[in-house]
Amino acid sequence: MTVTLQIEMDESVRDKAARNLAENGLTIDDAMRIVLIQAAAGSAFEFGPLAPNQTTIDAIEAARRGDLVELGSPEEALADLNRSD
C-alpha cells in the first residue's frame, strides 16, 4: 500500500531544489523517497545519494525511458558483473 504525503514549502526553495535535483537526474519525489527510506532504516541523514555519478544518472534516465537491461537469473547477472573484459 502506498500513501501520498504533502508538505508546505516556500515556493522558491522548492523550485531551486527541483532545479538542483534535476541536474543530478532526480525529482523532488525521488529525493523524498531516499530520505524517508533512510529514516525508516534508522540511518543517518546522509545526502551522498543525492549526488549520483554519471553512470547512475544514465541508468535513472534509461529506466524512465523504459530502456531496461535484462540480466536473466541472479547467477547470470553475477557472472556478467564478474567477467573481466
PDB file of N, CA, C and O in Angstrom:
ATOM      1  N   MET A   1       0.845  -1.182   0.000  1.00  0.00           N
ATOM      2  CA  MET A   1       0.000   0.000   0.000  1.00  0.00           C
ATOM      3  C   MET A   1       0.890   1.245   0.000  1.00  0.00           C
ATOM      4  O   MET A   1       1.875   1.311   0.735  1.00  0.00           O
ATOM      5  N   THR A   2       0.549   2.193  -0.798  1.00  0.00           N
ATOM      6  CA  THR A   2       1.298   3.449  -0.831  1.00  0.00           C
ATOM      7  C   THR A   2       0.442   4.569  -0.262  1.00  0.00           C
ATOM      8  O   THR A   2      -0.784   4.469  -0.216  1.00  0.00           O
ATOM      9  N   VAL A   3       1.096   5.622   0.165  1.00  0.00           N
ATOM     10  CA  VAL A   3       0.410   6.796   0.697  1.00  0.00           C
ATOM     11  C   VAL A   3       0.929   8.027  -0.026  1.00  0.00           C
ATOM     12  O   VAL A   3       2.019   8.016  -0.598  1.00  0.00           O
ATOM     13  N   THR A   4       0.149   9.068   0.007  1.00  0.00           N
ATOM     14  CA  THR A   4       0.557  10.348  -0.557  1.00  0.00           C
ATOM     15  C   THR A   4       0.903  11.277   0.587  1.00  0.00           C
ATOM     16  O   THR A   4       0.140  11.406   1.544  1.00  0.00           O
ATOM     17  N   LEU A   5       2.061  11.928   0.489  1.00  0.00           N
ATOM     18  CA  LEU A   5       2.492  12.876   1.508  1.00  0.00           C
ATOM     19  C   LEU A   5       2.403  14.282   0.944  1.00  0.00           C
ATOM     20  O   LEU A   5       2.583  14.496  -0.255  1.00  0.00           O
ATOM     21  N   GLN A   6       2.126  15.232   1.811  1.00  0.00           N
ATOM     22  CA  GLN A   6       2.059  16.627   1.402  1.00  0.00           C
ATOM     23  C   GLN A   6       2.838  17.451   2.406  1.00  0.00           C
ATOM     24  O   GLN A   6       2.693  17.264   3.614  1.00  0.00           O
ATOM     25  N   ILE A   7       3.671  18.370   1.910  1.00  0.00           N
ATOM     26  CA  ILE A   7       4.408  19.259   2.806  1.00  0.00           C
ATOM     27  C   ILE A   7       4.187  20.696   2.366  1.00  0.00           C
ATOM     28  O   ILE A   7       3.875  20.968   1.206  1.00  0.00           O
ATOM     29  N   GLU A   8       4.352  21.602   3.307  1.00  0.00           N
ATOM     30  CA  GLU A   8       4.309  23.022   2.975  1.00  0.00           C
ATOM     31  C   GLU A   8       5.743  23.508   2.866  1.00  0.00           C
ATOM     32  O   GLU A   8       6.567  23.265   3.747  1.00  0.00           O
ATOM     33  N   MET A   9       6.026  24.195   1.773  1.00  0.00           N
ATOM     34  CA  MET A   9       7.396  24.615   1.487  1.00  0.00           C
ATOM     35  C   MET A   9       7.341  25.933   0.743  1.00  0.00           C
ATOM     36  O   MET A   9       6.461  26.147  -0.091  1.00  0.00           O
ATOM     37  N   ASP A  10       8.267  26.804   1.040  1.00  0.00           N
ATOM     38  CA  ASP A  10       8.377  28.053   0.305  1.00  0.00           C
ATOM     39  C   ASP A  10       8.596  27.727  -1.171  1.00  0.00           C
ATOM     40  O   ASP A  10       9.439  26.895  -1.505  1.00  0.00           O
ATOM     41  N   GLU A  11       7.861  28.361  -2.030  1.00  0.00           N
ATOM     42  CA  GLU A  11       7.904  28.065  -3.464  1.00  0.00           C
ATOM     43  C   GLU A  11       9.297  28.237  -4.060  1.00  0.00           C
ATOM     44  O   GLU A  11       9.718  27.447  -4.905  1.00  0.00           O
ATOM     45  N   SER A  12      10.008  29.268  -3.618  1.00  0.00           N
ATOM     46  CA  SER A  12      11.343  29.497  -4.192  1.00  0.00           C
ATOM     47  C   SER A  12      12.313  28.390  -3.783  1.00  0.00           C
ATOM     48  O   SER A  12      13.172  27.998  -4.573  1.00  0.00           O
ATOM     49  N   VAL A  13      12.184  27.884  -2.559  1.00  0.00           N
ATOM     50  CA  VAL A  13      13.034  26.770  -2.115  1.00  0.00           C
ATOM     51  C   VAL A  13      12.707  25.528  -2.929  1.00  0.00           C
ATOM     52  O   VAL A  13      13.609  24.827  -3.388  1.00  0.00           O
ATOM     53  N   ARG A  14      11.413  25.254  -3.109  1.00  0.00           N
ATOM     54  CA  ARG A  14      11.006  24.093  -3.910  1.00  0.00           C
ATOM     55  C   ARG A  14      11.559  24.174  -5.325  1.00  0.00           C
ATOM     56  O   ARG A  14      12.083  23.191  -5.848  1.00  0.00           O
ATOM     57  N   ASP A  15      11.443  25.343  -5.942  1.00  0.00           N
ATOM     58  CA  ASP A  15      11.906  25.498  -7.322  1.00  0.00           C
ATOM     59  C   ASP A  15      13.420  25.336  -7.443  1.00  0.00           C
ATOM     60  O   ASP A  15      13.903  24.694  -8.376  1.00  0.00           O
ATOM     61  N   LYS A  16      14.174  25.918  -6.496  1.00  0.00           N
ATOM     62  CA  LYS A  16      15.633  25.771  -6.511  1.00  0.00           C
ATOM     63  C   LYS A  16      16.019  24.309  -6.295  1.00  0.00           C
ATOM     64  O   LYS A  16      16.906  23.788  -6.971  1.00  0.00           O
ATOM     65  N   ALA A  17      15.350  23.656  -5.354  1.00  0.00           N
ATOM     66  CA  ALA A  17      15.637  22.244  -5.086  1.00  0.00           C
ATOM     67  C   ALA A  17      15.337  21.400  -6.317  1.00  0.00           C
ATOM     68  O   ALA A  17      16.118  20.515  -6.667  1.00  0.00           O
ATOM     69  N   ALA A  18      14.228  21.661  -6.968  1.00  0.00           N
ATOM     70  CA  ALA A  18      13.846  20.894  -8.160  1.00  0.00           C
ATOM     71  C   ALA A  18      14.893  21.050  -9.261  1.00  0.00           C
ATOM     72  O   ALA A  18      15.244  20.078  -9.929  1.00  0.00           O
ATOM     73  N   ARG A  19      15.394  22.281  -9.451  1.00  0.00           N
ATOM     74  CA  ARG A  19      16.427  22.507 -10.476  1.00  0.00           C
ATOM     75  C   ARG A  19      17.722  21.779 -10.126  1.00  0.00           C
ATOM     76  O   ARG A  19      18.321  21.125 -10.979  1.00  0.00           O
ATOM     77  N   ASN A  20      18.149  21.894  -8.875  1.00  0.00           N
ATOM     78  CA  ASN A  20      19.392  21.240  -8.460  1.00  0.00           C
ATOM     79  C   ASN A  20      19.273  19.719  -8.538  1.00  0.00           C
ATOM     80  O   ASN A  20      20.212  19.053  -8.975  1.00  0.00           O
ATOM     81  N   LEU A  21      18.160  19.171  -8.131  1.00  0.00           N
ATOM     82  CA  LEU A  21      17.956  17.727  -8.201  1.00  0.00           C
ATOM     83  C   LEU A  21      17.922  17.261  -9.650  1.00  0.00           C
ATOM     84  O   LEU A  21      18.481  16.217  -9.985  1.00  0.00           O
ATOM     85  N   ALA A  22      17.268  18.036 -10.508  1.00  0.00           N
ATOM     86  CA  ALA A  22      17.166  17.664 -11.924  1.00  0.00           C
ATOM     87  C   ALA A  22      18.550  17.577 -12.571  1.00  0.00           C
ATOM     88  O   ALA A  22      18.769  16.750 -13.457  1.00  0.00           O
ATOM     89  N   GLU A  23      19.475  18.419 -12.136  1.00  0.00           N
ATOM     90  CA  GLU A  23      20.836  18.360 -12.655  1.00  0.00           C
ATOM     91  C   GLU A  23      21.491  17.018 -12.362  1.00  0.00           C
ATOM     92  O   GLU A  23      22.432  16.614 -13.046  1.00  0.00           O
ATOM     93  N   ASN A  24      20.988  16.325 -11.336  1.00  0.00           N
ATOM     94  CA  ASN A  24      21.510  15.020 -10.949  1.00  0.00           C
ATOM     95  C   ASN A  24      20.580  13.884 -11.358  1.00  0.00           C
ATOM     96  O   ASN A  24      20.732  12.750 -10.904  1.00  0.00           O
ATOM     97  N   GLY A  25      19.620  14.199 -12.215  1.00  0.00           N
ATOM     98  CA  GLY A  25      18.729  13.164 -12.708  1.00  0.00           C
ATOM     99  C   GLY A  25      17.661  12.734 -11.722  1.00  0.00           C
ATOM    100  O   GLY A  25      17.095  11.650 -11.863  1.00  0.00           O
ATOM    101  N   LEU A  26      17.375  13.554 -10.737  1.00  0.00           N
ATOM    102  CA  LEU A  26      16.392  13.202  -9.708  1.00  0.00           C
ATOM    103  C   LEU A  26      15.249  14.200  -9.671  1.00  0.00           C
ATOM    104  O   LEU A  26      15.369  15.336 -10.130  1.00  0.00           O
ATOM    105  N   THR A  27      14.145  13.748  -9.114  1.00  0.00           N
ATOM    106  CA  THR A  27      12.999  14.621  -8.870  1.00  0.00           C
ATOM    107  C   THR A  27      12.893  14.855  -7.367  1.00  0.00           C
ATOM    108  O   THR A  27      13.575  14.196  -6.581  1.00  0.00           O
ATOM    109  N   ILE A  28      12.046  15.783  -6.976  1.00  0.00           N
ATOM    110  CA  ILE A  28      11.792  16.004  -5.552  1.00  0.00           C
ATOM    111  C   ILE A  28      11.222  14.723  -4.946  1.00  0.00           C
ATOM    112  O   ILE A  28      11.592  14.352  -3.832  1.00  0.00           O
ATOM    113  N   ASP A  29      10.338  14.051  -5.657  1.00  0.00           N
ATOM    114  CA  ASP A  29       9.783  12.785  -5.162  1.00  0.00           C
ATOM    115  C   ASP A  29      10.888  11.756  -4.914  1.00  0.00           C
ATOM    116  O   ASP A  29      10.878  11.071  -3.892  1.00  0.00           O
ATOM    117  N   ASP A  30      11.849  11.646  -5.855  1.00  0.00           N
ATOM    118  CA  ASP A  30      12.970  10.719  -5.672  1.00  0.00           C
ATOM    119  C   ASP A  30      13.721  11.042  -4.381  1.00  0.00           C
ATOM    120  O   ASP A  30      14.011  10.150  -3.584  1.00  0.00           O
ATOM    121  N   ALA A  31      14.031  12.316  -4.184  1.00  0.00           N
ATOM    122  CA  ALA A  31      14.798  12.737  -3.010  1.00  0.00           C
ATOM    123  C   ALA A  31      14.045  12.442  -1.720  1.00  0.00           C
ATOM    124  O   ALA A  31      14.636  11.973  -0.748  1.00  0.00           O
ATOM    125  N   MET A  32      12.746  12.713  -1.708  1.00  0.00           N
ATOM    126  CA  MET A  32      11.964  12.449  -0.503  1.00  0.00           C
ATOM    127  C   MET A  32      11.882  10.954  -0.203  1.00  0.00           C
ATOM    128  O   MET A  32      11.930  10.545   0.957  1.00  0.00           O
ATOM    129  N   ARG A  33      11.758  10.141  -1.254  1.00  0.00           N
ATOM    130  CA  ARG A  33      11.755   8.688  -1.042  1.00  0.00           C
ATOM    131  C   ARG A  33      13.063   8.227  -0.413  1.00  0.00           C
ATOM    132  O   ARG A  33      13.061   7.422   0.518  1.00  0.00           O
ATOM    133  N   ILE A  34      14.192   8.745  -0.932  1.00  0.00           N
ATOM    134  CA  ILE A  34      15.502   8.370  -0.398  1.00  0.00           C
ATOM    135  C   ILE A  34      15.600   8.746   1.075  1.00  0.00           C
ATOM    136  O   ILE A  34      16.028   7.931   1.893  1.00  0.00           O
ATOM    137  N   VAL A  35      15.208   9.970   1.424  1.00  0.00           N
ATOM    138  CA  VAL A  35      15.289  10.437   2.809  1.00  0.00           C
ATOM    139  C   VAL A  35      14.404   9.582   3.707  1.00  0.00           C
ATOM    140  O   VAL A  35      14.836   9.172   4.784  1.00  0.00           O
ATOM    141  N   LEU A  36      13.178   9.309   3.285  1.00  0.00           N
ATOM    142  CA  LEU A  36      12.260   8.531   4.124  1.00  0.00           C
ATOM    143  C   LEU A  36      12.700   7.079   4.271  1.00  0.00           C
ATOM    144  O   LEU A  36      12.551   6.496   5.345  1.00  0.00           O
ATOM    145  N   ILE A  37      13.236   6.491   3.211  1.00  0.00           N
ATOM    146  CA  ILE A  37      13.740   5.122   3.293  1.00  0.00           C
ATOM    147  C   ILE A  37      14.909   5.069   4.273  1.00  0.00           C
ATOM    148  O   ILE A  37      14.993   4.147   5.084  1.00  0.00           O
ATOM    149  N   GLN A  38      15.814   6.048   4.208  1.00  0.00           N
ATOM    150  CA  GLN A  38      16.936   6.087   5.142  1.00  0.00           C
ATOM    151  C   GLN A  38      16.444   6.270   6.573  1.00  0.00           C
ATOM    152  O   GLN A  38      16.941   5.614   7.489  1.00  0.00           O
ATOM    153  N   ALA A  39      15.483   7.148   6.769  1.00  0.00           N
ATOM    154  CA  ALA A  39      14.955   7.381   8.111  1.00  0.00           C
ATOM    155  C   ALA A  39      14.277   6.126   8.653  1.00  0.00           C
ATOM    156  O   ALA A  39      14.440   5.792   9.827  1.00  0.00           O
ATOM    157  N   ALA A  40      13.516   5.428   7.807  1.00  0.00           N
ATOM    158  CA  ALA A  40      12.838   4.204   8.239  1.00  0.00           C
ATOM    159  C   ALA A  40      13.833   3.120   8.604  1.00  0.00           C
ATOM    160  O   ALA A  40      13.563   2.293   9.475  1.00  0.00           O
ATOM    161  N   ALA A  41      14.983   3.117   7.943  1.00  0.00           N
ATOM    162  CA  ALA A  41      16.012   2.119   8.220  1.00  0.00           C
ATOM    163  C   ALA A  41      16.855   2.505   9.432  1.00  0.00           C
ATOM    164  O   ALA A  41      17.724   1.741   9.852  1.00  0.00           O
ATOM    165  N   GLY A  42      16.605   3.675   9.991  1.00  0.00           N
ATOM    166  CA  GLY A  42      17.369   4.132  11.139  1.00  0.00           C
ATOM    167  C   GLY A  42      18.719   4.699  10.766  1.00  0.00           C
ATOM    168  O   GLY A  42      19.587   4.867  11.622  1.00  0.00           O
ATOM    169  N   SER A  43      18.899   4.994   9.488  1.00  0.00           N
ATOM    170  CA  SER A  43      20.174   5.525   9.017  1.00  0.00           C
ATOM    171  C   SER A  43      20.260   7.012   9.286  1.00  0.00           C
ATOM    172  O   SER A  43      19.254   7.711   9.408  1.00  0.00           O
ATOM    173  N   ALA A  44      21.496   7.471   9.372  1.00  0.00           N
ATOM    174  CA  ALA A  44      21.721   8.908   9.496  1.00  0.00           C
ATOM    175  C   ALA A  44      21.317   9.567   8.181  1.00  0.00           C
ATOM    176  O   ALA A  44      21.270   8.913   7.138  1.00  0.00           O
ATOM    177  N   PHE A  45      21.032  10.836   8.236  1.00  0.00           N
ATOM    178  CA  PHE A  45      20.670  11.555   7.031  1.00  0.00           C
ATOM    179  C   PHE A  45      21.927  11.902   6.261  1.00  0.00           C
ATOM    180  O   PHE A  45      22.545  12.943   6.485  1.00  0.00           O
ATOM    181  N   GLU A  46      22.290  11.031   5.365  1.00  0.00           N
ATOM    182  CA  GLU A  46      23.442  11.257   4.516  1.00  0.00           C
ATOM    183  C   GLU A  46      22.924  11.653   3.142  1.00  0.00           C
ATOM    184  O   GLU A  46      22.043  10.992   2.591  1.00  0.00           O
ATOM    185  N   PHE A  47      23.452  12.700   2.604  1.00  0.00           N
ATOM    186  CA  PHE A  47      22.926  13.189   1.345  1.00  0.00           C
ATOM    187  C   PHE A  47      23.807  12.838   0.158  1.00  0.00           C
ATOM    188  O   PHE A  47      23.615  13.377  -0.932  1.00  0.00           O
ATOM    189  N   GLY A  48      24.755  11.956   0.347  1.00  0.00           N
ATOM    190  CA  GLY A  48      25.580  11.487  -0.752  1.00  0.00           C
ATOM    191  C   GLY A  48      24.771  10.920  -1.903  1.00  0.00           C
ATOM    192  O   GLY A  48      25.100  11.185  -3.059  1.00  0.00           O
ATOM    193  N   PRO A  49      23.699  10.131  -1.626  1.00  0.00           N
ATOM    194  CA  PRO A  49      22.929   9.575  -2.734  1.00  0.00           C
ATOM    195  C   PRO A  49      22.270  10.635  -3.605  1.00  0.00           C
ATOM    196  O   PRO A  49      21.833  10.333  -4.716  1.00  0.00           O
ATOM    197  N   LEU A  50      22.192  11.857  -3.128  1.00  0.00           N
ATOM    198  CA  LEU A  50      21.568  12.907  -3.921  1.00  0.00           C
ATOM    199  C   LEU A  50      22.522  13.494  -4.949  1.00  0.00           C
ATOM    200  O   LEU A  50      22.158  14.411  -5.686  1.00  0.00           O
ATOM    201  N   ALA A  51      23.739  12.969  -4.999  1.00  0.00           N
ATOM    202  CA  ALA A  51      24.709  13.416  -5.988  1.00  0.00           C
ATOM    203  C   ALA A  51      25.226  12.193  -6.743  1.00  0.00           C
ATOM    204  O   ALA A  51      26.384  11.808  -6.584  1.00  0.00           O
ATOM    205  N   PRO A  52      24.360  11.578  -7.571  1.00  0.00           N
ATOM    206  CA  PRO A  52      24.781  10.362  -8.270  1.00  0.00           C
ATOM    207  C   PRO A  52      25.836  10.656  -9.321  1.00  0.00           C
ATOM    208  O   PRO A  52      25.920  11.764  -9.852  1.00  0.00           O
ATOM    209  N   ASN A  53      26.649   9.626  -9.613  1.00  0.00           N
ATOM    210  CA  ASN A  53      27.646   9.786 -10.667  1.00  0.00           C
ATOM    211  C   ASN A  53      26.962   9.651 -12.031  1.00  0.00           C
ATOM    212  O   ASN A  53      25.768   9.361 -12.107  1.00  0.00           O
ATOM    213  N   GLN A  54      27.721   9.860 -13.094  1.00  0.00           N
ATOM    214  CA  GLN A  54      27.127   9.863 -14.438  1.00  0.00           C
ATOM    215  C   GLN A  54      26.524   8.507 -14.797  1.00  0.00           C
ATOM    216  O   GLN A  54      25.496   8.453 -15.472  1.00  0.00           O
ATOM    217  N   THR A  55      27.140   7.418 -14.361  1.00  0.00           N
ATOM    218  CA  THR A  55      26.605   6.084 -14.642  1.00  0.00           C
ATOM    219  C   THR A  55      25.220   5.928 -14.030  1.00  0.00           C
ATOM    220  O   THR A  55      24.311   5.393 -14.665  1.00  0.00           O
ATOM    221  N   THR A  56      25.060   6.399 -12.787  1.00  0.00           N
ATOM    222  CA  THR A  56      23.766   6.312 -12.113  1.00  0.00           C
ATOM    223  C   THR A  56      22.739   7.209 -12.798  1.00  0.00           C
ATOM    224  O   THR A  56      21.591   6.807 -12.985  1.00  0.00           O
ATOM    225  N   ILE A  57      23.140   8.404 -13.168  1.00  0.00           N
ATOM    226  CA  ILE A  57      22.230   9.321 -13.874  1.00  0.00           C
ATOM    227  C   ILE A  57      21.760   8.686 -15.177  1.00  0.00           C
ATOM    228  O   ILE A  57      20.572   8.723 -15.497  1.00  0.00           O
ATOM    229  N   ASP A  58      22.699   8.099 -15.931  1.00  0.00           N
ATOM    230  CA  ASP A  58      22.337   7.438 -17.189  1.00  0.00           C
ATOM    231  C   ASP A  58      21.357   6.297 -16.940  1.00  0.00           C
ATOM    232  O   ASP A  58      20.414   6.116 -17.709  1.00  0.00           O
ATOM    233  N   ALA A  59      21.569   5.524 -15.870  1.00  0.00           N
ATOM    234  CA  ALA A  59      20.682   4.400 -15.544  1.00  0.00           C
ATOM    235  C   ALA A  59      19.289   4.894 -15.161  1.00  0.00           C
ATOM    236  O   ALA A  59      18.289   4.303 -15.570  1.00  0.00           O
ATOM    237  N   ILE A  60      19.216   5.967 -14.383  1.00  0.00           N
ATOM    238  CA  ILE A  60      17.922   6.535 -13.992  1.00  0.00           C
ATOM    239  C   ILE A  60      17.164   7.005 -15.232  1.00  0.00           C
ATOM    240  O   ILE A  60      15.977   6.720 -15.390  1.00  0.00           O
ATOM    241  N   GLU A  61      17.857   7.722 -16.101  1.00  0.00           N
ATOM    242  CA  GLU A  61      17.214   8.229 -17.317  1.00  0.00           C
ATOM    243  C   GLU A  61      16.770   7.085 -18.224  1.00  0.00           C
ATOM    244  O   GLU A  61      15.689   7.148 -18.809  1.00  0.00           O
ATOM    245  N   ALA A  62      17.588   6.044 -18.347  1.00  0.00           N
ATOM    246  CA  ALA A  62      17.224   4.890 -19.171  1.00  0.00           C
ATOM    247  C   ALA A  62      15.999   4.188 -18.595  1.00  0.00           C
ATOM    248  O   ALA A  62      15.104   3.787 -19.339  1.00  0.00           O
ATOM    249  N   ALA A  63      15.958   4.040 -17.288  1.00  0.00           N
ATOM    250  CA  ALA A  63      14.807   3.387 -16.651  1.00  0.00           C
ATOM    251  C   ALA A  63      13.532   4.197 -16.878  1.00  0.00           C
ATOM    252  O   ALA A  63      12.468   3.629 -17.125  1.00  0.00           O
ATOM    253  N   ARG A  64      13.638   5.504 -16.797  1.00  0.00           N
ATOM    254  CA  ARG A  64      12.459   6.353 -17.034  1.00  0.00           C
ATOM    255  C   ARG A  64      11.976   6.249 -18.477  1.00  0.00           C
ATOM    256  O   ARG A  64      10.782   6.389 -18.745  1.00  0.00           O
ATOM    257  N   ARG A  65      12.904   6.003 -19.409  1.00  0.00           N
ATOM    258  CA  ARG A  65      12.526   5.819 -20.815  1.00  0.00           C
ATOM    259  C   ARG A  65      11.999   4.408 -21.076  1.00  0.00           C
ATOM    260  O   ARG A  65      11.416   4.138 -22.126  1.00  0.00           O
ATOM    261  N   GLY A  66      12.213   3.509 -20.106  1.00  0.00           N
ATOM    262  CA  GLY A  66      11.804   2.121 -20.287  1.00  0.00           C
ATOM    263  C   GLY A  66      12.893   1.270 -20.910  1.00  0.00           C
ATOM    264  O   GLY A  66      12.643   0.121 -21.275  1.00  0.00           O
ATOM    265  N   ASP A  67      14.095   1.809 -21.038  1.00  0.00           N
ATOM    266  CA  ASP A  67      15.225   1.066 -21.604  1.00  0.00           C
ATOM    267  C   ASP A  67      15.901   0.263 -20.496  1.00  0.00           C
ATOM    268  O   ASP A  67      16.942   0.665 -19.977  1.00  0.00           O
ATOM    269  N   LEU A  68      15.313  -0.856 -20.143  1.00  0.00           N
ATOM    270  CA  LEU A  68      15.824  -1.662 -19.048  1.00  0.00           C
ATOM    271  C   LEU A  68      16.690  -2.795 -19.574  1.00  0.00           C
ATOM    272  O   LEU A  68      16.470  -3.309 -20.670  1.00  0.00           O
ATOM    273  N   VAL A  69      17.659  -3.167 -18.788  1.00  0.00           N
ATOM    274  CA  VAL A  69      18.577  -4.247 -19.150  1.00  0.00           C
ATOM    275  C   VAL A  69      18.067  -5.540 -18.521  1.00  0.00           C
ATOM    276  O   VAL A  69      17.780  -5.588 -17.325  1.00  0.00           O
ATOM    277  N   GLU A  70      17.959  -6.582 -19.336  1.00  0.00           N
ATOM    278  CA  GLU A  70      17.568  -7.893 -18.825  1.00  0.00           C
ATOM    279  C   GLU A  70      18.823  -8.624 -18.374  1.00  0.00           C
ATOM    280  O   GLU A  70      19.733  -8.850 -19.172  1.00  0.00           O
ATOM    281  N   LEU A  71      18.877  -8.992 -17.108  1.00  0.00           N
ATOM    282  CA  LEU A  71      20.057  -9.652 -16.579  1.00  0.00           C
ATOM    283  C   LEU A  71      19.897 -11.166 -16.464  1.00  0.00           C
ATOM    284  O   LEU A  71      20.876 -11.873 -16.225  1.00  0.00           O
ATOM    285  N   GLY A  72      18.686 -11.665 -16.629  1.00  0.00           N
ATOM    286  CA  GLY A  72      18.473 -13.103 -16.500  1.00  0.00           C
ATOM    287  C   GLY A  72      18.422 -13.509 -15.039  1.00  0.00           C
ATOM    288  O   GLY A  72      17.933 -12.763 -14.191  1.00  0.00           O
ATOM    289  N   SER A  73      18.929 -14.696 -14.755  1.00  0.00           N
ATOM    290  CA  SER A  73      18.910 -15.216 -13.387  1.00  0.00           C
ATOM    291  C   SER A  73      19.944 -14.476 -12.541  1.00  0.00           C
ATOM    292  O   SER A  73      20.836 -13.824 -13.082  1.00  0.00           O
ATOM    293  N   PRO A  74      19.828 -14.575 -11.223  1.00  0.00           N
ATOM    294  CA  PRO A  74      20.852 -13.955 -10.369  1.00  0.00           C
ATOM    295  C   PRO A  74      22.255 -14.471 -10.682  1.00  0.00           C
ATOM    296  O   PRO A  74      23.223 -13.711 -10.644  1.00  0.00           O
ATOM    297  N   GLU A  75      22.363 -15.747 -10.989  1.00  0.00           N
ATOM    298  CA  GLU A  75      23.672 -16.324 -11.314  1.00  0.00           C
ATOM    299  C   GLU A  75      24.238 -15.702 -12.597  1.00  0.00           C
ATOM    300  O   GLU A  75      25.426 -15.387 -12.673  1.00  0.00           O
ATOM    301  N   GLU A  76      23.371 -15.529 -13.602  1.00  0.00           N
ATOM    302  CA  GLU A  76      23.807 -14.916 -14.858  1.00  0.00           C
ATOM    303  C   GLU A  76      24.219 -13.453 -14.642  1.00  0.00           C
ATOM    304  O   GLU A  76      25.197 -12.980 -15.221  1.00  0.00           O
ATOM    305  N   ALA A  77      23.461 -12.754 -13.802  1.00  0.00           N
ATOM    306  CA  ALA A  77      23.783 -11.351 -13.524  1.00  0.00           C
ATOM    307  C   ALA A  77      25.135 -11.242 -12.827  1.00  0.00           C
ATOM    308  O   ALA A  77      25.947 -10.385 -13.177  1.00  0.00           O
ATOM    309  N   LEU A  78      25.381 -12.105 -11.839  1.00  0.00           N
ATOM    310  CA  LEU A  78      26.666 -12.079 -11.133  1.00  0.00           C
ATOM    311  C   LEU A  78      27.814 -12.446 -12.065  1.00  0.00           C
ATOM    312  O   LEU A  78      28.885 -11.842 -12.010  1.00  0.00           O
ATOM    313  N   ALA A  79      27.588 -13.431 -12.913  1.00  0.00           N
ATOM    314  CA  ALA A  79      28.637 -13.820 -13.867  1.00  0.00           C
ATOM    315  C   ALA A  79      28.964 -12.654 -14.790  1.00  0.00           C
ATOM    316  O   ALA A  79      30.128 -12.419 -15.114  1.00  0.00           O
ATOM    317  N   ASP A  80      27.926 -11.918 -15.215  1.00  0.00           N
ATOM    318  CA  ASP A  80      28.127 -10.769 -16.091  1.00  0.00           C
ATOM    319  C   ASP A  80      28.905  -9.679 -15.358  1.00  0.00           C
ATOM    320  O   ASP A  80      29.809  -9.070 -15.930  1.00  0.00           O
ATOM    321  N   LEU A  81      28.558  -9.433 -14.100  1.00  0.00           N
ATOM    322  CA  LEU A  81      29.246  -8.407 -13.316  1.00  0.00           C
ATOM    323  C   LEU A  81      30.698  -8.777 -13.039  1.00  0.00           C
ATOM    324  O   LEU A  81      31.563  -7.902 -12.980  1.00  0.00           O
ATOM    325  N   ASN A  82      30.967 -10.063 -12.870  1.00  0.00           N
ATOM    326  CA  ASN A  82      32.309 -10.533 -12.503  1.00  0.00           C
ATOM    327  C   ASN A  82      33.210 -10.855 -13.683  1.00  0.00           C
ATOM    328  O   ASN A  82      34.385 -11.166 -13.492  1.00  0.00           O
ATOM    329  N   ARG A  83      32.683 -10.786 -14.896  1.00  0.00           N
ATOM    330  CA  ARG A  83      33.533 -11.117 -16.036  1.00  0.00           C
ATOM    331  C   ARG A  83      34.597 -10.042 -16.219  1.00  0.00           C
ATOM    332  O   ARG A  83      34.365  -8.869 -15.927  1.00  0.00           O
ATOM    333  N   SER A  84      35.739 -10.442 -16.695  1.00  0.00           N
ATOM    334  CA  SER A  84      36.825  -9.487 -16.907  1.00  0.00           C
ATOM    335  C   SER A  84      36.973  -9.234 -18.402  1.00  0.00           C
ATOM    336  O   SER A  84      37.400 -10.109 -19.155  1.00  0.00           O
ATOM    337  N   ASP A  85      36.615  -8.032 -18.815  1.00  0.00           N
ATOM    338  CA  ASP A  85      36.772  -7.673 -20.240  1.00  0.00           C
ATOM    339  C   ASP A  85      37.220  -6.254 -20.385  1.00  0.00           C
ATOM    340  O   ASP A  85      37.405  -5.776 -21.504  1.00  0.00           O
TER     341      ASP A  85
END
